[in-house]
Amino acid sequence: MEKSSQLVLVLALALPASAAVACGSTSSSEPGGEIGHGGRSGAQGGSNAQGGAINQAGASAPGGSTSLAGAGGSGSSGGSATGGASTGGTNSAAGATGSSAGNHSGGGATAGASNAAGQGGTAQAGSNGLDIAKDLDGLRVDDPCTGTPDTSNGAVCNHVTLTAGGFKSAKEVTIAGTPGTTYDVTLRIRGIVEPTQIDGGMRPDTTTFQYQNMTWRKVPFTIGGTVNRGDYSQWRLTVASPKQEYFLNDYQTVGHYIFKLDYQVTLQMAANSKVTLDGYDSNERQIVNYEKYTFDGIPGSMNYGQFIQCNVVSVKPH
């Protein structure tokens, strides 16, 4: 079903509080640690997306672009607290994943949030490497709410910017580098998002957890695939060379839930390649950040809306 314009009681966010990946959520989680928990709502959109898996431990997926790295801290799913307890994801040097309901680690590369990247963004990987992707560091797209949003569980608000009756916003940058060289660029992905569903594609992590009698992905990162539910916002990164698109909030289940993302992915990018971050929703409404999630070191959501921000952790030749 489409997002209802009326208030809907909800408890879960990304993986309610127990499926969180390392992200700093407002519920119990480690700094930089878990992904938010979601509130529960009676409105939930069904779905069926399926995808392939991404290779772990640095293996690259088709299109060569992702590898799942980082130690995975485990988190418990389910839980309670505002919409599900969240357990803090553990962090390791490689970017440990934490799972807490409502939290998700990203897939294609280092999954899971890491302290290595620091709260505000860039971690050190040699000044040369970081210079190559300096325009990518801090890349961000916001989707603020209009007016004075209702912040009750499962509430919706209208997008400020509407295109053909829906929301679409994108920002593009170009990385530098030596012509003919492909780089492994590790990004820290943070944001506040509603869940979406993607069919097909490849997934680095297919583990799930149960929350409110629903199954959620712990790692909502998917390489490729097609949109199943256009009425739930899709957040995506697209690399021009090697050409590949990556969905950042593919929970494989939809509904009036909101999630806090914080995870790392390593993507392959050729020198002088364009990289685009975009958000898209086919209708005029979005799920409000009713959990009032915030992050240390970066701005939170604008007027209770949604957003994604990318920060560069490291860059090295592939």
BALOBA-1460 file (C-alpha; in Angstrom, 3 decimals):
// residues 318
<rec num="1" residu="m" x="0.000" y="0.000" z="0.000"/>
<rec num="2" residu="e" x="1.125" y="3.523" z="-0.549"/>
<rec num="3" residu="k" x="2.268" y="5.641" z="2.308"/>
<rec num="4" residu="s" x="-0.832" y="6.885" z="4.044"/>
<rec num="5" residu="s" x="-1.255" y="10.590" z="4.414"/>
<rec num="6" residu="q" x="-2.775" y="9.981" z="7.819"/>
<rec num="7" residu="l" x="-0.864" y="9.256" z="10.990"/>
<rec num="8" residu="v" x="0.001" y="5.670" z="11.547"/>
<rec num="9" residu="l" x="1.410" y="4.276" z="14.764"/>
<rec num="10" residu="v" x="4.774" y="2.699" z="14.150"/>
<rec num="11" residu="l" x="7.633" y="1.258" z="16.188"/>
<rec num="12" residu="a" x="10.412" y="0.353" z="13.854"/>
<rec num="13" residu="l" x="12.972" y="2.375" z="11.953"/>
<rec num="14" residu="a" x="15.579" y="0.598" z="10.079"/>
<rec num="15" residu="l" x="15.702" y="-2.620" z="11.844"/>
<rec num="16" residu="p" x="13.730" y="-1.577" z="14.856"/>
<rec num="17" residu="a" x="16.385" y="-1.187" z="17.453"/>
<rec num="18" residu="s" x="17.959" y="-4.472" z="17.174"/>
<rec num="19" residu="a" x="18.969" y="-4.730" z="13.629"/>
<rec num="20" residu="a" x="21.213" y="-1.799" z="13.618"/>
<rec num="21" residu="v" x="24.545" y="-1.523" z="12.105"/>
<rec num="22" residu="a" x="27.143" y="0.595" z="13.655"/>
<rec num="23" residu="c" x="25.507" y="3.883" z="13.856"/>
<rec num="24" residu="g" x="25.065" y="6.448" z="16.475"/>
<rec num="25" residu="s" x="21.447" y="6.307" z="17.320"/>
<rec num="26" residu="t" x="19.541" y="8.013" z="19.981"/>
<rec num="27" residu="s" x="18.738" y="4.734" z="21.602"/>
<rec num="28" residu="s" x="21.224" y="2.509" z="23.253"/>
<rec num="29" residu="s" x="24.055" y="2.061" z="20.855"/>
<rec num="30" residu="e" x="27.710" y="2.703" z="20.736"/>
<rec num="31" residu="p" x="28.988" y="5.985" z="19.417"/>
<rec num="32" residu="g" x="29.021" y="5.743" z="15.716"/>
<rec num="33" residu="g" x="27.390" y="2.523" z="16.321"/>
<rec num="34" residu="e" x="23.961" y="1.382" z="15.559"/>
<rec num="35" residu="i" x="21.275" y="1.956" z="13.184"/>
<rec num="36" residu="g" x="18.126" y="3.378" z="14.468"/>
<rec num="37" residu="h" x="15.136" y="1.525" z="15.603"/>
<rec num="38" residu="g" x="11.881" y="1.911" z="13.948"/>
<rec num="39" residu="g" x="8.558" y="2.596" z="15.234"/>
<rec num="40" residu="r" x="5.823" y="0.278" z="14.231"/>
<rec num="41" residu="s" x="2.864" y="1.151" z="12.255"/>
<rec num="42" residu="g" x="-0.229" y="-0.362" z="11.050"/>
<rec num="43" residu="a" x="0.589" y="0.747" z="7.557"/>
<rec num="44" residu="q" x="3.062" y="-1.446" z="5.913"/>
<rec num="45" residu="g" x="3.595" y="-2.111" z="2.313"/>
<rec num="46" residu="g" x="4.127" y="-5.591" z="1.309"/>
<rec num="47" residu="s" x="6.926" y="-6.533" z="-0.843"/>
<rec num="48" residu="n" x="9.086" y="-8.965" z="-2.486"/>
<rec num="49" residu="a" x="12.508" y="-8.126" z="-3.502"/>
<rec num="50" residu="q" x="15.215" y="-10.523" z="-3.990"/>
<rec num="51" residu="g" x="18.790" y="-10.092" z="-4.726"/>
<rec num="52" residu="g" x="22.036" y="-11.774" z="-5.131"/>
<rec num="53" residu="a" x="24.791" y="-11.695" z="-2.659"/>
<rec num="54" residu="i" x="27.920" y="-9.668" z="-2.600"/>
<rec num="55" residu="n" x="31.216" y="-11.275" z="-1.949"/>
<rec num="56" residu="q" x="32.659" y="-10.741" z="1.455"/>
<rec num="57" residu="a" x="36.169" y="-10.080" z="2.610"/>
<rec num="58" residu="g" x="37.019" y="-7.759" z="-0.145"/>
<rec num="59" residu="a" x="35.699" y="-9.796" z="-2.990"/>
<rec num="60" residu="s" x="34.264" y="-7.699" z="-5.699"/>
<rec num="61" residu="a" x="30.774" y="-7.969" z="-7.000"/>
<rec num="62" residu="p" x="29.778" y="-7.817" z="-10.659"/>
<rec num="63" residu="g" x="30.648" y="-4.449" z="-11.938"/>
<rec num="64" residu="g" x="33.474" y="-4.953" z="-9.606"/>
<rec num="65" residu="s" x="32.339" y="-2.550" z="-7.205"/>
<rec num="66" residu="t" x="31.850" y="-3.723" z="-3.723"/>
<rec num="67" residu="s" x="33.441" y="-5.806" z="-1.139"/>
<rec num="68" residu="l" x="32.209" y="-6.541" z="2.280"/>
<rec num="69" residu="a" x="34.888" y="-5.865" z="4.793"/>
<rec num="70" residu="g" x="35.127" y="-4.972" z="8.361"/>
<rec num="71" residu="a" x="34.523" y="-7.065" z="11.337"/>
<rec num="72" residu="g" x="30.907" y="-7.563" z="11.881"/>
<rec num="73" residu="g" x="29.775" y="-6.833" z="15.300"/>
<rec num="74" residu="s" x="26.621" y="-8.596" z="15.999"/>
<rec num="75" residu="g" x="23.567" y="-7.090" z="17.352"/>
<rec num="76" residu="s" x="20.398" y="-8.487" z="18.584"/>
<rec num="77" residu="s" x="17.218" y="-8.045" z="16.700"/>
<rec num="78" residu="g" x="13.845" y="-7.371" z="18.027"/>
<rec num="79" residu="g" x="13.976" y="-5.665" z="21.275"/>
<rec num="80" residu="s" x="12.007" y="-2.983" z="22.829"/>
<rec num="81" residu="a" x="12.483" y="0.633" z="23.675"/>
<rec num="82" residu="t" x="11.004" y="3.201" z="21.457"/>
<rec num="83" residu="g" x="9.995" y="0.960" z="18.715"/>
<rec num="84" residu="g" x="12.398" y="-1.751" z="19.595"/>
<rec num="85" residu="a" x="15.466" y="-1.786" z="21.710"/>
<rec num="86" residu="s" x="18.651" y="-1.083" z="19.958"/>
<rec num="87" residu="t" x="21.880" y="-2.627" z="20.861"/>
<rec num="88" residu="g" x="24.989" y="-0.802" z="19.990"/>
<rec num="89" residu="g" x="27.024" y="-2.168" z="17.172"/>
<rec num="90" residu="t" x="30.581" y="-2.831" z="18.004"/>
<rec num="91" residu="n" x="33.274" y="-1.055" z="16.117"/>
<rec num="92" residu="s" x="36.489" y="-2.457" z="14.881"/>
<rec num="93" residu="a" x="39.321" y="-0.860" z="13.032"/>
<rec num="94" residu="a" x="37.860" y="-2.053" z="9.783"/>
<rec num="95" residu="g" x="34.489" y="-0.752" z="10.631"/>
<rec num="96" residu="a" x="32.672" y="-3.236" z="12.696"/>
<rec num="97" residu="t" x="29.056" y="-3.704" z="12.099"/>
<rec num="98" residu="g" x="26.663" y="-3.514" z="14.872"/>
<rec num="99" residu="s" x="23.180" y="-4.624" z="14.539"/>
<rec num="100" residu="s" x="20.395" y="-3.333" z="16.551"/>
<rec num="101" residu="a" x="16.882" y="-3.322" z="15.582"/>
<rec num="102" residu="g" x="16.373" y="-0.368" z="13.431"/>
<rec num="103" residu="n" x="19.963" y="-0.251" z="12.343"/>
<rec num="104" residu="h" x="21.544" y="-1.533" z="9.260"/>
<rec num="105" residu="s" x="24.934" y="-2.088" z="7.943"/>
<rec num="106" residu="g" x="25.601" y="-1.554" z="4.454"/>
<rec num="107" residu="g" x="26.640" y="-4.072" z="2.187"/>
<rec num="108" residu="g" x="28.995" y="-3.978" z="-0.553"/>
<rec num="109" residu="a" x="32.115" y="-3.361" z="1.245"/>
<rec num="110" residu="t" x="32.983" y="-2.756" z="4.736"/>
<rec num="111" residu="a" x="29.668" y="-3.350" z="6.255"/>
<rec num="112" residu="g" x="28.871" y="-1.589" z="9.393"/>
<rec num="113" residu="a" x="29.669" y="1.700" z="10.824"/>
<rec num="114" residu="s" x="33.092" y="2.319" z="12.016"/>
<rec num="115" residu="n" x="34.769" y="4.665" z="14.358"/>
<rec num="116" residu="a" x="37.722" y="4.646" z="12.059"/>
<rec num="117" residu="a" x="35.994" y="7.173" z="9.890"/>
<rec num="118" residu="g" x="35.518" y="9.463" z="12.776"/>
<rec num="119" residu="q" x="32.261" y="11.123" z="13.530"/>
<rec num="120" residu="g" x="32.479" y="13.919" z="11.096"/>
<rec num="121" residu="g" x="33.699" y="11.963" z="8.280"/>
<rec num="122" residu="t" x="37.046" y="11.346" z="6.768"/>
<rec num="123" residu="a" x="39.437" y="8.896" z="8.209"/>
<rec num="124" residu="q" x="43.039" y="8.882" z="7.212"/>
<rec num="125" residu="a" x="44.258" y="6.808" z="4.358"/>
<rec num="126" residu="g" x="47.109" y="8.886" z="3.146"/>
<rec num="127" residu="s" x="46.645" y="12.427" z="1.955"/>
<rec num="128" residu="n" x="47.174" y="11.410" z="-1.635"/>
<rec num="129" residu="g" x="44.351" y="8.891" z="-1.635"/>
<rec num="130" residu="l" x="41.881" y="11.145" z="0.089"/>
<rec num="131" residu="d" x="42.663" y="13.979" z="-2.293"/>
<rec num="132" residu="i" x="41.523" y="11.779" z="-5.165"/>
<rec num="133" residu="a" x="38.009" y="11.590" z="-3.700"/>
<rec num="134" residu="k" x="37.903" y="14.882" z="-1.811"/>
<rec num="135" residu="d" x="34.840" y="16.101" z="-3.731"/>
<rec num="136" residu="l" x="33.007" y="12.953" z="-2.676"/>
<rec num="137" residu="d" x="33.681" y="13.544" z="1.013"/>
<rec num="138" residu="g" x="30.570" y="15.084" z="2.560"/>
<rec num="139" residu="l" x="28.346" y="14.441" z="-0.482"/>
<rec num="140" residu="r" x="24.800" y="14.745" z="0.837"/>
<rec num="141" residu="v" x="21.178" y="14.920" z="-0.305"/>
<rec num="142" residu="d" x="18.406" y="16.141" z="2.018"/>
<rec num="143" residu="d" x="14.649" y="15.618" z="1.771"/>
<rec num="144" residu="p" x="13.136" y="17.957" z="4.389"/>
<rec num="145" residu="c" x="9.488" y="18.013" z="5.421"/>
<rec num="146" residu="t" x="7.176" y="20.903" z="4.698"/>
<rec num="147" residu="g" x="5.444" y="22.927" z="7.399"/>
<rec num="148" residu="t" x="5.353" y="21.705" z="10.978"/>
<rec num="149" residu="p" x="5.497" y="17.903" z="10.781"/>
<rec num="150" residu="d" x="3.550" y="15.607" z="13.047"/>
<rec num="151" residu="t" x="6.132" y="13.455" z="14.846"/>
<rec num="152" residu="s" x="3.857" y="10.710" z="16.156"/>
<rec num="153" residu="n" x="4.831" y="7.129" z="15.303"/>
<rec num="154" residu="g" x="4.471" y="6.351" z="11.615"/>
<rec num="155" residu="a" x="3.557" y="9.920" z="10.650"/>
<rec num="156" residu="v" x="4.142" y="11.273" z="7.149"/>
<rec num="157" residu="c" x="4.865" y="14.717" z="5.751"/>
<rec num="158" residu="n" x="5.063" y="16.191" z="2.265"/>
<rec num="159" residu="h" x="8.371" y="16.618" z="0.436"/>
<rec num="160" residu="v" x="9.467" y="20.235" z="0.091"/>
<rec num="161" residu="t" x="10.582" y="19.667" z="-3.492"/>
<rec num="162" residu="l" x="8.163" y="17.911" z="-5.844"/>
<rec num="163" residu="t" x="8.891" y="16.835" z="-9.413"/>
<rec num="164" residu="a" x="6.017" y="15.350" z="-11.413"/>
<rec num="165" residu="g" x="4.147" y="14.688" z="-8.178"/>
<rec num="166" residu="g" x="7.047" y="13.021" z="-6.386"/>
<rec num="167" residu="f" x="10.471" y="13.707" z="-4.946"/>
<rec num="168" residu="k" x="13.743" y="13.599" z="-6.850"/>
<rec num="169" residu="s" x="17.011" y="15.187" z="-5.858"/>
<rec num="170" residu="a" x="20.551" y="14.340" z="-6.942"/>
<rec num="171" residu="k" x="24.098" y="15.611" z="-6.511"/>
<rec num="172" residu="e" x="27.032" y="14.629" z="-8.691"/>
<rec num="173" residu="v" x="30.791" y="14.855" z="-8.201"/>
<rec num="174" residu="t" x="33.833" y="13.640" z="-10.131"/>
<rec num="175" residu="i" x="36.762" y="11.883" z="-8.507"/>
<rec num="176" residu="a" x="40.320" y="12.601" z="-9.602"/>
<rec num="177" residu="g" x="43.202" y="10.156" z="-9.940"/>
<rec num="178" residu="t" x="45.608" y="8.777" z="-12.520"/>
<rec num="179" residu="p" x="43.955" y="8.022" z="-15.892"/>
<rec num="180" residu="g" x="43.560" y="4.309" z="-16.402"/>
<rec num="181" residu="t" x="43.617" y="3.547" z="-12.662"/>
<rec num="182" residu="t" x="40.672" y="2.114" z="-10.719"/>
<rec num="183" residu="y" x="40.444" y="2.826" z="-7.009"/>
<rec num="184" residu="d" x="38.861" y="1.079" z="-4.043"/>
<rec num="185" residu="v" x="37.006" y="3.891" z="-2.298"/>
<rec num="186" residu="t" x="35.638" y="3.138" z="1.154"/>
<rec num="187" residu="l" x="32.684" y="5.312" z="2.119"/>
<rec num="188" residu="r" x="30.840" y="5.772" z="5.361"/>
<rec num="189" residu="i" x="27.117" y="6.021" z="4.659"/>
<rec num="190" residu="r" x="24.935" y="7.759" z="7.225"/>
<rec num="191" residu="g" x="21.383" y="8.943" z="7.078"/>
<rec num="192" residu="i" x="17.757" y="8.795" z="8.152"/>
<rec num="193" residu="v" x="15.624" y="6.814" z="5.697"/>
<rec num="194" residu="e" x="12.394" y="4.917" z="5.227"/>
<rec num="195" residu="p" x="12.628" y="1.337" z="3.911"/>
<rec num="196" residu="t" x="12.248" y="0.395" z="0.258"/>
<rec num="197" residu="q" x="12.228" y="-2.832" z="-1.788"/>
<rec num="198" residu="i" x="14.494" y="-3.769" z="-4.674"/>
<rec num="199" residu="d" x="14.045" y="-6.851" z="-6.866"/>
<rec num="200" residu="g" x="17.079" y="-8.717" z="-8.101"/>
<rec num="201" residu="g" x="20.533" y="-7.276" z="-7.583"/>
<rec num="202" residu="m" x="23.259" y="-8.657" z="-5.329"/>
<rec num="203" residu="r" x="23.453" y="-8.395" z="-1.565"/>
<rec num="204" residu="p" x="26.560" y="-8.645" z="0.616"/>
<rec num="205" residu="d" x="24.565" y="-9.763" z="3.610"/>
<rec num="206" residu="t" x="21.292" y="-11.663" z="3.540"/>
<rec num="207" residu="t" x="20.822" y="-12.018" z="7.276"/>
<rec num="208" residu="t" x="17.493" y="-10.870" z="8.677"/>
<rec num="209" residu="f" x="15.722" y="-10.314" z="11.956"/>
<rec num="210" residu="q" x="12.095" y="-10.332" z="13.026"/>
<rec num="211" residu="y" x="10.329" y="-7.268" z="14.305"/>
<rec num="212" residu="q" x="6.599" y="-6.812" z="14.735"/>
<rec num="213" residu="n" x="6.082" y="-10.091" z="12.903"/>
<rec num="214" residu="m" x="7.968" y="-8.733" z="9.916"/>
<rec num="215" residu="t" x="11.326" y="-9.738" z="8.436"/>
<rec num="216" residu="w" x="13.932" y="-6.997" z="7.933"/>
<rec num="217" residu="r" x="17.401" y="-7.076" z="6.397"/>
<rec num="218" residu="k" x="20.216" y="-6.257" z="8.740"/>
<rec num="219" residu="v" x="22.274" y="-4.869" z="5.866"/>
<rec num="220" residu="p" x="20.090" y="-2.869" z="3.429"/>
<rec num="221" residu="f" x="22.795" y="-2.404" z="0.782"/>
<rec num="222" residu="t" x="22.099" y="-3.882" z="-2.679"/>
<rec num="223" residu="i" x="24.153" y="-3.818" z="-5.879"/>
<rec num="224" residu="g" x="21.942" y="-3.269" z="-8.919"/>
<rec num="225" residu="g" x="18.381" y="-4.546" z="-9.192"/>
<rec num="226" residu="t" x="15.070" y="-2.865" z="-10.023"/>
<rec num="227" residu="v" x="12.680" y="-0.880" z="-7.866"/>
<rec num="228" residu="n" x="9.731" y="-2.881" z="-6.561"/>
<rec num="229" residu="r" x="7.905" y="-0.176" z="-4.586"/>
<rec num="230" residu="g" x="8.345" y="3.263" z="-6.091"/>
<rec num="231" residu="d" x="6.085" y="4.785" z="-3.448"/>
<rec num="232" residu="y" x="8.732" y="4.242" z="-0.763"/>
<rec num="233" residu="s" x="11.823" y="6.414" z="-1.182"/>
<rec num="234" residu="q" x="14.888" y="4.877" z="-2.793"/>
<rec num="235" residu="w" x="18.324" y="6.210" z="-1.861"/>
<rec num="236" residu="r" x="21.043" y="5.329" z="-4.349"/>
<rec num="237" residu="l" x="24.681" y="5.840" z="-5.333"/>
<rec num="238" residu="t" x="25.641" y="5.501" z="-8.993"/>
<rec num="239" residu="v" x="29.222" y="5.195" z="-10.257"/>
<rec num="240" residu="a" x="29.807" y="5.951" z="-13.949"/>
<rec num="241" residu="s" x="32.917" y="3.741" z="-14.316"/>
<rec num="242" residu="p" x="32.896" y="0.846" z="-13.687"/>
<rec num="243" residu="k" x="29.205" y="1.492" z="-14.288"/>
<rec num="244" residu="q" x="27.105" y="0.356" z="-11.331"/>
<rec num="245" residu="e" x="24.280" y="1.539" z="-9.104"/>
<rec num="246" residu="y" x="23.945" y="0.785" z="-5.406"/>
<rec num="247" residu="f" x="20.737" y="0.995" z="-3.360"/>
<rec num="248" residu="l" x="21.365" y="2.112" z="0.199"/>
<rec num="249" residu="n" x="18.030" y="1.384" z="1.953"/>
<rec num="250" residu="d" x="16.780" y="-1.914" z="0.513"/>
<rec num="251" residu="y" x="15.203" y="-3.496" z="3.568"/>
<rec num="252" residu="q" x="13.144" y="-5.935" z="1.488"/>
<rec num="253" residu="t" x="10.106" y="-4.883" z="3.487"/>
<rec num="254" residu="v" x="8.234" y="-1.593" z="3.559"/>
<rec num="255" residu="g" x="5.908" y="0.203" z="5.911"/>
<rec num="256" residu="h" x="5.654" y="3.347" z="7.991"/>
<rec num="257" residu="y" x="9.022" y="2.916" z="9.668"/>
<rec num="258" residu="i" x="12.097" y="5.103" z="9.874"/>
<rec num="259" residu="f" x="15.719" y="3.973" z="10.164"/>
<rec num="260" residu="k" x="19.063" y="5.406" z="11.109"/>
<rec num="261" residu="l" x="21.847" y="4.206" z="8.795"/>
<rec num="262" residu="d" x="25.544" y="4.076" z="9.552"/>
<rec num="263" residu="y" x="27.734" y="1.622" z="7.662"/>
<rec num="264" residu="q" x="30.734" y="1.418" z="5.349"/>
<rec num="265" residu="v" x="31.029" y="0.149" z="1.790"/>
<rec num="266" residu="t" x="34.032" y="-0.116" z="-0.505"/>
<rec num="267" residu="l" x="33.245" y="0.661" z="-4.135"/>
<rec num="268" residu="q" x="35.413" y="0.563" z="-7.229"/>
<rec num="269" residu="m" x="35.722" y="3.886" z="-9.046"/>
<rec num="270" residu="a" x="37.834" y="4.652" z="-12.082"/>
<rec num="271" residu="a" x="39.883" y="7.862" z="-12.202"/>
<rec num="272" residu="n" x="37.823" y="10.841" z="-13.410"/>
<rec num="273" residu="s" x="34.571" y="8.902" z="-12.903"/>
<rec num="274" residu="k" x="31.340" y="10.667" z="-11.997"/>
<rec num="275" residu="v" x="29.561" y="9.596" z="-8.812"/>
<rec num="276" residu="t" x="25.916" y="10.504" z="-8.162"/>
<rec num="277" residu="l" x="23.923" y="10.370" z="-4.927"/>
<rec num="278" residu="d" x="20.175" y="10.629" z="-5.354"/>
<rec num="279" residu="g" x="16.863" y="10.142" z="-3.600"/>
<rec num="280" residu="y" x="13.601" y="9.345" z="-5.377"/>
<rec num="281" residu="d" x="9.972" y="8.842" z="-4.308"/>
<rec num="282" residu="s" x="7.033" y="8.481" z="-6.710"/>
<rec num="283" residu="n" x="4.530" y="10.177" z="-4.435"/>
<rec num="284" residu="e" x="4.361" y="13.416" z="-2.500"/>
<rec num="285" residu="r" x="4.815" y="11.948" z="1.005"/>
<rec num="286" residu="q" x="7.661" y="10.595" z="3.097"/>
<rec num="287" residu="i" x="7.917" y="8.965" z="6.523"/>
<rec num="288" residu="v" x="8.828" y="11.528" z="9.171"/>
<rec num="289" residu="n" x="11.877" y="11.135" z="11.418"/>
<rec num="290" residu="y" x="9.457" y="10.618" z="14.288"/>
<rec num="291" residu="e" x="12.174" y="8.919" z="16.346"/>
<rec num="292" residu="k" x="14.100" y="12.194" z="16.193"/>
<rec num="293" residu="y" x="17.341" y="10.425" z="15.387"/>
<rec num="294" residu="t" x="20.518" y="12.502" z="15.332"/>
<rec num="295" residu="f" x="24.217" y="11.946" z="14.627"/>
<rec num="296" residu="d" x="27.333" y="13.190" z="16.339"/>
<rec num="297" residu="g" x="29.585" y="15.160" z="14.024"/>
<rec num="298" residu="i" x="27.188" y="15.784" z="11.129"/>
<rec num="299" residu="p" x="23.885" y="17.669" z="10.788"/>
<rec num="300" residu="g" x="20.735" y="15.666" z="11.391"/>
<rec num="301" residu="s" x="17.622" y="15.596" z="9.267"/>
<rec num="302" residu="m" x="16.152" y="18.900" z="8.113"/>
<rec num="303" residu="n" x="12.730" y="19.553" z="9.650"/>
<rec num="304" residu="y" x="12.266" y="15.843" z="10.497"/>
<rec num="305" residu="g" x="12.843" y="14.731" z="6.917"/>
<rec num="306" residu="q" x="15.226" y="12.154" z="5.477"/>
<rec num="307" residu="f" x="18.801" y="12.369" z="4.140"/>
<rec num="308" residu="i" x="21.930" y="10.465" z="3.151"/>
<rec num="309" residu="q" x="25.506" y="11.671" z="3.633"/>
<rec num="310" residu="c" x="28.683" y="10.020" z="2.329"/>
<rec num="311" residu="n" x="32.143" y="10.511" z="3.815"/>
<rec num="312" residu="v" x="35.399" y="9.108" z="2.486"/>
<rec num="313" residu="v" x="37.237" y="6.734" z="4.800"/>
<rec num="314" residu="s" x="40.043" y="5.566" z="2.517"/>
<rec num="315" residu="v" x="41.168" y="5.426" z="-1.115"/>
<rec num="316" residu="k" x="43.703" y="3.054" z="-2.624"/>
<rec num="317" residu="p" x="44.455" y="1.619" z="-6.083"/>
<rec num="318" residu="h" x="42.417" y="-1.496" z="-6.788"/>
